[in-house]
Amino acid sequence: MRNIFTILFVFIAVCAYANDNNQNTLTFAQAAKLAVESSVDLKHSRALQPLLEGAWAWGLRAYFPQINISVSENDRLQQIGADSFMKNYNISVEQLVWDGGKISMSRKLERMELDLSASKLDRAANEIAESAISAYRKLMSSRAILDIKKTALVILEEQRKILDEEVRLGLALPVDIASADINLLNAKIDIYSLQLDLAEMEKQFLELLGLETMPDLAEKIDLNYSVVLPTASAAADLAKKQNPDLVEARYSIKKRQMELRYISISWIPNLRLTGNFGLNGQNYPLTRYNWSVGISVDFSNPLFQNRSSAQAGWEPPYDNTAIIQNSFSILPDPASGYQRKQAKIALTLEQEKYKTVFEQIGRMAATAVNKCAFIEQKKLLAIEASALGAERCRIEEIRLNLGQITRLTLMEAFIEQTQKEIAVIEAATSLLEAERELERFLDLEPGELKKFAASFTDSNITPSKSRRK
């Protein structure tokens, strides 16, 4: 029985340790999520978006009757004549019948603004996530480079001790010691400088993610990673369909077209029905009432503004009423006559900008693909150079044992090999950044570039983006 409890206790302890270890590790996806969640500006913008949506929804009120209630009491005390105490209660109703679609088009413009705002929020969230992943990569790269430099420093210090013994035995010159010390000092300065930069990177990384302590980075740099690229033509075709800048440019053109149509129909008159009902009298309960119904027409343009209305009603028990009114204003807003021309110019500008971007986007996609291929080739060459450098260091050690070179020459070979190993890390990091840059250019999620390249190779069909509005 005791053995069972012991095993159970050990199992729980191991699970707790594993869970705690998992909580202290951080992946790319977790870093991106934390950065998005901790962004104050993004939180504020997202909290504001539902308010804007709610305000737009209340805009439907323009289609429904407008009801006004007024209450007044007019007391008059006279020295000559009878006093009067008039009380009036009125309800007026005004219903829009026809405006040529101006309200509907205005709501569509507002809806497009809200959709654009929501799209900008998504892009802002993606930018924050990408900045977190980029900072993550820089940390990985800097830490890997720091490890390489520390390992090289240990080797150089060992060689320095041996060189000191050789000088004591007369097998090397004292000037070699001075040169070795300079190499060691430069290596220590590089390490110290990199540690300072790394500390600042970690500080900024924690601020970006909203963390207080630095977690363990679960991701590692894979030097054997190979990117799978689509053809330049396939990437260009996909970019022309769903590149974020092109999509936004198309959206801007639609918005400008809608604005031009809205201004073009602004001259169409508005037709409204009106109704009034009133109670009046000197004492409660009020016994006199009246009602009327009518129609009003509003016509406005930059040169003149006119409003005509007609009402007919009844005031029991004997009176019928009729009112005809007309107001006319000359040159109410002559400057607004240029709005249509301004809207045309704005639309033309957006269309020309779209043509320019559309022509460039294919070339930029092909360049991005070639850039990835170039950086991958650079990484392979850096790996090959590092392997050759390691072999050279081995040969130099043999030559040192044969007395063909000095130990200082061997130390310089180790320093040169360190630079080759650092070049491999930098090339591998650059490849990851270039691949993600291409995915963002094509509006693909992380890891979708490989799927796209494979699917295009198999079926010669580009995937569609169902999530794109």
N, C-alpha and C positions, 0 to 999 in steps of 0.2 A: 504493500500500500504506500509506503514511504517513497519507494522508487517511482510510483505513478505520479505522486504529487511533485517529486523532483523534476521529472520529465515535463510535466505540465507547466511548472514554473519556468523552466528553461525555455520552453516553447513560447510562452507569453512574453518573456524578456526579449527573445530574438525578434518576435513580431513587432514589439514596441520599438526596438532599436532600428529595425528595417523601416518602420513607418516614420520614425524621426529622421532617419537618413534620407528618406525620400522627400520629406518636407524641406530639408536643407539643400537639396539639389535643384538646379534650375535648367530648364530646357529652352530652346528657341521659342517654342509656342508659349510657354509660361511667361517668359520675359516680355513677349509682345502683349500678352493679355494684361499683365501687371502695369505696363506702361500706359496702356489705353485706360485702364481703370483709375489710375492715379493722376491723370491729366485734369487739372482744375478747369482749364479753358474748355476742354471737350465736355466735361460734366455740365458746365454752365450752358453751353450751346445746346446740348441734348435736352436739358431741362426746359430751355426756351422753346424748342421745336413744338412740343405738344400745345403750348399756349398759342403759338401762331396757327396751328392746325385748328384749335378750337375757335379762334377769332374768325378764321376763314369759314368754318361751318356756320357760324352765326350770320354770315353774309347772306344766307338764304332768306333772312328776314326781309330783304328788299323785294321779294316776290309776293309777300303777304300784305294784307291791308295795314295801313298806318292809322292808328287810333289815337285821338287826342281828346282829353277831357278837361274842360275848363269850368271853374266855379268863380262867380263874382257876386258882390253885394254892393249896391250903390245907394248910400243913404244921403238924403238931402233934407236939411232943415231950413225952412224959409220963414222970414219975418212976415211976409205977405203971401198968403196962399197956403195950400195944404202941404204938409210934409209928405215925402215919398221914401219908401224903403223897398227898392227893387232888388230882387234876387234872381240870378240867372245861372242855370246849369245847362251846359252844352256838351254834346258828344259829336265829334266829326270823324268821318272815316274817308280815307283816300286810298284807292286801289289802282296800281299801275296796270294798264291793259296791254300796252304795246310800246316798246322803245326801240324797235329795230334790232334787238339782240345785244344792246350795249351792256346791259348788266351781265348777261351770260358770258360775253366775251371778256368783260372785266374780271369775272370770277375765274375764267380759264387762265388769264394772265397771272392772277394771284396764285392759282394752283401750280402753274409752271414755276413761279418763284419759290413756292414751298418745296416742290420736287427738286429744284436746283439746290436749295438750301440743304435738303436731306442728303442729296448726292455729295455736296461739299463736306458734310459731316462724316460721311463714310470715307471719303478721301482723306480727310484730316485724321481719322482714326487709323487708316492704313499707313499714313505718313508717320504717325507716332509709333506704330508697331514696327515699321521698317527701321526707324531710327534706333529703337531698342535692339533689334536684331543686328544692326550694323555695329552698335556699341559692343554688343556681345562678341561679335567676330573680332573686333579690334582688341578686346581683352584677351581672347584666346590666342590671337596672333602675338600680342606683346608678351604674354606669359610664356608661350613656346620659345620665342626669341630670347627671353630672359633666361630660361633653362639652358638654352644652347650656350649663351655667353657665360653662365656660371660654370657649366661643365668645361668650357674652354679655359676659363680662369684656373680651375683646379689643375688641368693638364699643364698650363703654363707655369703655375707655381711649383709643380713637381719638377718640371724641366729646369726651373730656376735653381732649385736646390741641388740638382745634379750638376748644373753648370758651375755653381759656387764650389762644389767639391772638386770639379775638374780644374778650376782656376787655382785652388789651393795645392793641387798636385802638379800644377804647371802644364796641364793638358789644354788649357784655353787661356785667352788673353783677358786681362781685367776690363778692357773696353767692351768685351762681350757682355760682361755683367751689367755695365751701364745701359747698353742697348736693351738687354732683357728687362731691366727695371723700368725702362721707358715703355716697353710693350705691356708690362704688367700694369703700370700706372694708367695707360690709355684704356686697357681692358676694364679696370676698376671704375674709371670715370664713366665709361659707356654703361656699365651696369648700374652705377649710381644714378645717372641721368635717366635711364630707362625705368628704374624703380620709382623715381619721382613722377615721371609721366604716367606710369601705371597706377600710382596712388591717386593721381588726379582723375584718370579714366574711371577708376572704381568709384570715386566720390560722385562723379557725374552720372555714372550708371545707377548708383543707388538712388540718387535724386530723381532720375528719370522713372525708375520703377516704384518709388515711394517706399523703399526699404531702409532699415537702419543698419543691418549687418549684412556683410557680403556672403551670399550663399555659394555653395560649390557649383561650378559650371559642369553640367552633365555632358554637354556637347564637346567633341574633340575635332581637331583638324585632321581630316582623312587625306593623306598625301596620295593615296591610290584612287581617289574619287575621279571619275571621268564623266564629263557632261555629255548628254545626248542632245544633239542639235537638229532642228528641222532644216530643210533647205531654205535658202534665202528667199526664194519665190513664195514658199508656203508661209514664212514669217511675214512677208510683205502683205500677202492677201489677208492674213488674220489681223494684222495691224490696221489695215484700211477698214476693217469691219468694226473692231472693238477697242482700238486704242483710246484711252481715256480722254486725251486732248481732242481727238476727232469727234468722239461722242459728245463732248461738251460743246464743240463748235457747231455740230448739227443742232443741238438743243438751242444754242444762241440764235441760229438762223430761224428756227421755228418761232422763237419768242419775238424776234424782230418782225417776222411776217404777221404775227398776231397783233402786235402793236400798230403796224401800218393799217391793217384792216379795221382796228378799233378807231383809229383817228379818221379813217375814210368814212365811217358811218356815223361820226359824231354829229353830223348835221341833221340826221333823221329825227323828226319830231317825236315827243313823248305824249302819249294819250293816257289820261287818268279819269277815273270816275270818282265823284265825290258825293258824300251824303252827310247831312247834318240833322240833328234832333236836339231841341232845346225845351227846357221848362223855365217858366218865369212867373213872377207874381210878387205881391207885396207881403203876403203872409203865408205861413205854412198851414196846411199843405198847399203846394203850388198847383194851381188849377189851369193855368194857361200853358199851352205847348205849341210848338211849330216844328215843321220839318221841311227839308228841301233836298233835292237830288240834282246833280249836274255833271258836267263834263268839262275838262280843261285840256288844252293843247299847248305844249311848250315847243318852241322852235328857236334854235340858237345856232349862230355861226359867227365867225370873226367880225362880220360887217354889221349885223344887227341881231337883236334878241327880241322875241315877241312871245307873249303869253295871252291866250284868249280863253275865257271861261264863260259858261252859261249855266244858270241854275233856275229851277222852278220849284215852288213849294206851296204850302198851305198853312195858314194860321187860323185855326178854327175860332169861331164858328162860321165866319163869313168871308175872310180875306184870303185871296190867292196872291202869291208873290212870284216875281221873275226878275232875275238879275243877269245882265250881260256886261262883262268887263273885258278890257283889252289894254295891255301895257306894251309899249314899244320903246326899245333903247337902241340908239345908233352907236356903232363902233364900241361894243362892250369890251372886247379883248382883241384888238387887231393883231397883236403879236402872236396869238395862237394860230394865225393863218400859216405860219412857217413850220408848224409842227409836222405836217404831212411831208414836206420836203426834207425835214430833218430825219424823219422816220425812214424815208426812202434812202437817204445817204447812209444811215446807220445799217440798213439791210444790205445795201451794196457793199459796204465795208466788210460786214461779216461774211458775205459770200466770197469776196476776194480773198479774205484771210483763210477761209476754208479751202479754197482752191490751192493756195500756196502750201498750206499744211498737208493737204492730201497728196500733193506731188512730192513733198519731202518725206512723207511718212514711210513710203516703200523703201527709199534709199536708206533711211535711218534704221529700219528693221534689218535690212541686209548688212549694214555696217555693224549693228549689234551682234548679229550672228557671227560675222567674221571676227569681231573682237573677242568673242568667247573662244572661237577656234584658235585664234592667235595666242590668247593667254594660256589655253590648255597646252599648246605646243611649247610655249615658254616654260610652263611648269615641267613638262617632260624633259626639256633640255636642262633645266635647273637640277632636276633629279639626277640626270645623267652626269652633269658636271660635278655634282656633289659626290656621286659614286667614284668618278675618276679622281676627284680630290682626295677621297679617303684612300684610294689605292696609291696615290702619289705620296701621301703621308706615310703609308706602310713602306714604300720604296725608300723614302728619305730616311726612315729609321734604319733600314738596312745599310744605306750609304753612310750614315753616321757611324754605325758599328764598324764599317770598313775603313773609316777615316777619310772618306771623300768629301764630307761637308762638316760644318761646325754645328753645334747644338743650337746656336742662334738661328741658323738657317732652318733647322727643323721647327723651331718655335714660330718662325714666320710662316712656314707651311701650314702649321696648325691654325694660325690666325686667318690665313687665306681660306682654309677649309671651313672655318666658322662662318665666314661671309657667304660661302656657297650654301651652307645649310640654312642660313637665314633667308637667302634668296628663294629657297624651296618653300619655306613657310609663307613668305610674302606672295609668291606666285599662286600657291594653293588658296590663300585668302582672297586674292584678286579674282580668281576663277569663280569662287562662290559669289562674290559681289557682282561680277559681270553676268553670271547666270540669273541672279535675282533681278538685276536691272533689265535684262531681256524679258523676263516673265512679267514684270510690271509694265513694260512698254507694250506687251501684248495683252495686258489685263488678265493675266493668269495667276492662280493661287500658287503658293510655294509648292514645288514638286510637280506641277502640271505641265511644265515644259517637256519633260521626258515623255509623259503620256501623249501630249500633242504630237511630238515628233514621231512616236511609234504609230499612233493612229493614222497620221497622214501618210506614213510610209506604207501602212497596210491597206488602207481604204482610199487614199488620195482624196479624203474629204476633210474639210476643216470643221472643228467642233463649233457648236453654237453656244452662246452664253444665255441661258434661260434667266439668269438673275439680272441681266442688264435690262433696264427699262427702255 
